[in-house]
Amino acid sequence: MNKILNFYILLTLLVIGFSPITVNAQALANANAPAWVHTAFRNIDAQAKFMLKEVKKTGLTPRSVERGLRPSKDWTSGFYPGILWYLYEYSGKEKWQKAAAEVTSYLEKEQYSNRDHDIGFRIYCSYGNGYLLTGEKQYKDAVVNAAKALSTRFNEKTQTIMSWNPTEERDWKYPVIIDNMMNLELMFEATRFSGDKSFTDIAIKHAQQTMKFHYRADYSCPHVVDYDSETGAFRRMDYNNGFSDPKTAAWSRGQSWGLYGFTLMYRETGDKQYLAFADNIANYLINHPNMPEDMVPYWDYNAPKIPTMRDASAAAIMASALLELSTYSENKELYLSTAKKILSSLASEQYMAKPGENGYYVIKHATGNYLNGSEVDGTLIYADYYFAEALLRYIKLINDKSIFSYDPLQ
């Protein structure tokens, strides 16, 4: 029955077309919300304005204070234009639309790149958001082109999308990382835009294998799982980020990626196994004994003997995922209250920088890779991106608005 229903929905989309939202100027900026929410968006606005001068001057996009401005090939290049699109959605101001369009154009060649899985982050956060807010055909085309590129990294034997290329140094034959769940959103959007169901077929196969091989019985996961590309067999769990023992490591940002990814899988398919899986991940995170009181997690939930460095990016992603999950789950009130607590913590002086400070990044105390000593206790542009996204979702939900501008494929 679901397959028949999906077919008719796809057919309808092809016939009538896909309609993006029209930004209602000031609709969200004037919406009912706690004062700290609007204060946070004013800070995002101010920091983005400072950063924009450097971005336009160089044609590069920000990653972190440590790594500076980066070329479009960097995996983080889509987040800053995504923030600009979110500022346009929040404010309705034409200046942000123009800025977002200009910076998005810096990533044009990335829609064809298949060198790694991160094309989803690069293109969905920039071109994908741009299309949802403007309906520009070039943005739609970029999403479809990116999905085609990402599809070339799919292997029918492993039933997964390869994240990084094989490497003898780590003895990885076909490495897949939990971050890859975030790229599945690109695949569903590409099917919506093109009617090509091969993209969603890949997404579903990847999610199924991730549930089967990437997660432990307690619904935690390591960063990396390696497969045999010839046979498709599971080889082992491994680490790159998070604690170095893959049997116990629970890298906090990776747990948030998974929560977000399986929530969107339920959104797009209506398959309740994904809802149950997302609920179980949320339960693991919210009730973890090492979760701090302010709900901003340490860099790894299961490495308490190592200095308790926070990762505010994991908190922002988790908040955004919980807000969406609250619209599907019986645990609505718990998820809403938890997300509110996370966001209010991130909007506090402890985690949110004052305008003009923090290298023009919004969020403080974000950690890239602790064990590698990279971007530790600093700034990360994707912390800012998911903070902005979560704030938008929170405003919409408390004002009885849908957090999406389209009907999912289910």
C-alpha positions, 0 to 999 in steps of 0.5 A: 500500500505504501509503495502505491501511495508513494508512486501517486505522490511522486506522479503528482509532484511531477505533474504539478511541480514542487512549490517552495515557500515564499518568505513572508518578510518579518513573519519570524522576526516578529513571531512570538518567542522568548526574548533570548531567541530573538536576541540569539538571532540578532547575534547571528545577524551581526556575526554574519554581517562581520564575516560577510566582508571577509567572505566577499573579499576572498571568495572563501567560506568560514570553517573555524578560527583555527582553520580560517576561511576555506575553499569550496572543496572543504566539507564545511563550505555549505554551512555559511551560505546556509546561515545566510539563507536562514537569516533571510528566512528569519528576517525576510530582508532582501539583503540576506537573500542577495548575500546568500545567493552570492556566497552560494554561487562560490560552491557551483562546481561542487555539485559535480564532485564525488571525491567524498560523501560531504557533497550533501553538506556542501550542496544541501545546506546551500543550494537546497535551502536556496531552492526552498526559499526562492524556487530558483531552477539552478538551485534545484538542478544543483541538488539533482546533480549532487545526488547523481554525484553522490550516487556514484559512491554507492556500492550494491554489495555493501548497500552503503555510500562510501564516505572516504576512499580506502586507505592502507594506513588505517586498513580501511577498504570501504569506510562508512561514517555515521555523518553519512546519514546527514547526506540522505536528506539531499537524496530525498530532495533530489527525488522530489525535484526530479522524480528519480526514485533511485536516489531514495532507494539508495538512501533507504538501503544505506539507512538499513545497513547503518541500523544493522551494522553501525549501532550497538544494542544500547543505540550508541555508535562508533564513528567509522564502520568498515566493509569489504567492498568485494563481498559487502561483508562487515569488517569492523567498527573503528574510530576517527573522531571520538574516543579511540576504543571503537567498542565503547566510543560514543562521539557526541557529534556522531550520536547527534548526526544519527539522531538527526538522520533517522528522524529525517528517514521517518519524515521521508518514508513514514516507516515506523522502524525509523521513528522507533530507532530515533526514539531509542537514540534520543533516549540514550542521549537524554538519559546518559549518565555523563550528560551535563546538566546544561545538556551541552555534551562532552566530546564523547559520552563514554570517555570520562577519564579524558578531560571533559571538553564540550562540543557545542556543535553536538548540542545544536544538532541534537536540539534541531533533531529533537525539535523535528522528532517532537512532531512525530513521537509520543515523547513530544513534550520531553523532546521539546523541553530538552531542545529548549534547554539546549538552545537556552544554554547555547544562547547564554553568555557561556556559549554564545559570543558577543557581536564582533568577538569570537572571530565572528562565529556565534557559538563557543566551546565547540570541538572538532576532533579532540584526539587529533588536537584539531579545533578543540574548544573553539569555533565551528561554522556548523555549530552556528548553522544548526543553532540557527536552524534549531532556533527557526524550528523552535520559533515555528513550533511554538507558533503552530507552524510547520517546520517544513515548506514541503510535503515529504515523500511518505 
